[in-house]
Every structure is written in structure tokens, then in C-alpha cells.
Amino acid sequence: MKHNRRSTLKRIDFHSDKNIWEQRQIKRAIELNLGISDPSKLKIIAKCLAANKHSFDELVQKIYYHLKIEEPVY
């Protein structure tokens, strides 16, 4: 069976009522000093190399929204 990357992106479930920083796995990682401890320290570097830049930009906006962090203005 051929794996379609586009369909994989559509399967990401952002319907959790719990803030990402309140999820058990994230809280445990913070306790272990893995990664960052709060969203203000998060930096997302996103650059689209594909032809469909609009879809990519929409995806990045959704990521910022669901992480509850402000999208930087360039």
C-alpha cells in the first residue's frame, strides 16, 4: 500500500480539549528537562519549498493556533 503524505497531515487530531502544555507527555518531558518548558521559548522555523504555499501557510497558522502561541511577523 502506497503511503500518501497529504492524507497523513489530514489525520492530525487537534480536537483535544486539553492545552498541549497540560498533556501528560509534555508535562513529564518538562520534569525531565527535555525540550522547552513553556511556549514563549518555542521557535518554529517554517519554509515552504513546494508549489502550494497557501496550503502550507494554512497548516503553519493552525499549528500556531493550537499551540496557543503568536505567529511572528516578518
C-alpha positions in Angstrom: 0.0 0.0 0.0 1.4 3.4 -1.0 1.6 5.9 1.8 0.3 9.4 0.9 1.9 12.2 2.9 -1.0 14.6 2.3 -3.6 12.2 3.8 -1.3 11.8 6.9 -1.3 15.5 7.5 -5.1 15.5 7.4 -5.2 12.8 10.2 -3.5 15.0 12.8 -6.1 15.3 15.6 -6.3 18.8 17.0 -9.6 18.2 18.8 -8.2 17.7 22.3 -9.9 19.9 24.9 -6.6 19.9 26.8 -4.0 22.6 26.2 -0.8 21.0 24.7 1.2 22.2 27.7 -1.2 20.3 30.1 -0.8 17.0 28.3 0.8 14.2 30.4 3.7 13.5 28.0 4.6 17.2 27.7 4.5 17.7 31.5 6.7 14.7 32.0 9.2 15.9 29.4 9.4 19.2 31.2 10.0 17.4 34.5 12.9 15.6 32.8 14.3 18.9 31.4 13.6 17.7 27.8 12.9 20.4 25.3 11.4 23.7 26.3 9.3 24.4 29.4 6.8 26.9 28.0 5.6 28.2 24.7 7.3 31.5 25.0 10.6 29.6 24.4 9.3 27.9 21.3 10.6 29.0 17.9 9.1 27.4 14.7 11.1 27.9 11.5 8.8 27.2 8.6 9.7 27.5 5.0 7.6 26.1 2.1 9.6 24.5 -0.7 6.6 23.2 -2.5 4.4 24.9 -5.2 1.3 25.1 -3.0 2.5 27.7 -0.5 -1.1 28.7 0.5 -1.8 25.2 2.0 1.5 25.2 3.8 0.8 28.7 5.3 -2.7 27.5 6.5 -1.1 24.5 8.2 1.5 26.7 9.9 -1.2 29.0 11.1 -3.2 26.1 12.6 0.0 24.9 14.4 0.5 28.3 16.0 -3.2 28.5 16.9 -3.3 25.0 18.5 -0.1 25.6 20.4 -1.6 28.9 21.6 1.5 30.9 20.6 1.7 34.1 18.5 2.8 33.8 14.9 5.9 36.0 14.3 5.6 38.9 12.0 8.5 39.1 9.5 
